[in-house]
Amino acid sequence: MRMLCILVYNPEFYLMKHLSHFVKKGAYRVDTNGGNDNLAFVNPDGEIVLLYVNATKEDKFIKVIVKNKLLTATIKANSFNTFSF
């Protein structure tokens, strides 16, 4: 008997992929002012990692200030986005 397996990646798969690639062992989470759409971590080497989730059906324009530097970006609809500083 042959079995057909279908693999479907859900959003949580991509979230874990981003986190496991960019957030290193020994990192700690830091607070942000951006609401529930983002997570931020500081890696042991001082790198700051920001994960931004846009779960809406429309692109979003964001402004992020890290250490007095401004980042602006357009976040695509239904996406996970990772920034490192």
C-alpha positions as CSV (number, residue, x, y, z in Angstrom):
1,M,0.0,0.0,0.0
2,R,1.3,3.5,-0.9
3,M,0.7,6.4,1.3
4,L,0.6,10.0,0.1
5,C,1.9,12.6,2.6
6,I,1.2,16.2,2.1
7,L,3.4,18.7,4.0
8,V,1.9,22.1,4.8
9,Y,3.9,24.7,6.6
10,N,1.8,26.8,8.9
11,P,2.7,30.3,10.2
12,E,4.1,28.9,13.4
13,F,6.7,27.0,11.3
14,Y,8.0,30.3,9.8
15,L,7.9,32.0,13.2
16,M,10.1,29.3,14.7
17,K,12.4,29.4,11.7
18,H,13.0,33.1,12.1
19,L,13.5,32.8,15.8
20,S,15.9,29.9,15.7
21,H,18.0,31.4,13.0
22,F,18.4,35.0,14.4
23,V,18.0,34.6,18.2
24,K,21.1,33.0,19.6
25,K,21.6,30.8,22.7
26,G,21.9,33.1,25.7
27,A,19.8,35.9,24.2
28,Y,17.2,37.7,26.4
29,R,13.9,39.3,25.5
30,V,13.5,43.0,25.8
31,D,10.4,45.2,26.0
32,T,9.2,47.2,23.0
33,N,6.6,50.0,22.7
34,G,5.1,48.6,19.5
35,G,2.3,46.6,20.9
36,N,1.7,42.9,20.4
37,D,3.0,42.7,16.8
38,N,6.6,42.4,17.6
39,L,9.2,40.7,19.8
40,A,12.7,41.9,20.5
41,F,15.8,40.1,21.8
42,V,19.4,41.0,22.5
43,N,21.9,38.3,21.5
44,P,25.0,37.7,23.7
45,D,27.2,39.7,21.2
46,G,24.9,42.8,21.6
47,E,23.0,42.3,18.4
48,I,19.4,43.4,18.7
49,V,16.9,41.2,16.8
50,L,13.3,42.5,16.1
51,L,10.7,40.1,14.8
52,Y,7.7,42.0,13.4
53,V,4.5,40.2,12.5
54,N,1.9,41.7,10.1
55,A,-1.2,39.4,10.4
56,T,-3.4,41.8,8.5
57,K,-4.4,41.7,4.9
58,E,-2.8,45.0,4.1
59,D,0.8,46.2,4.0
60,K,1.9,48.3,7.0
61,F,4.4,51.1,7.1
62,I,6.5,51.0,10.4
63,K,9.0,53.2,12.1
64,V,11.5,51.7,14.5
65,I,13.9,53.6,16.7
66,V,16.9,51.6,18.1
67,K,19.7,53.4,19.8
68,N,18.7,56.8,18.4
69,K,18.6,55.5,14.8
70,L,15.5,55.4,12.7
71,L,14.4,52.4,10.5
72,T,11.4,52.7,8.3
73,A,10.0,49.8,6.4
74,T,6.9,48.6,4.6
75,I,5.8,45.3,6.0
76,K,4.0,43.0,3.6
77,A,0.6,41.7,4.5
78,N,0.5,38.3,6.3
79,S,4.2,38.1,6.9
80,F,6.9,37.7,9.5
81,N,9.9,40.1,9.2
82,T,13.2,40.0,11.1
83,F,15.5,43.0,11.5
84,S,18.9,42.9,13.2
85,F,20.8,45.8,14.5
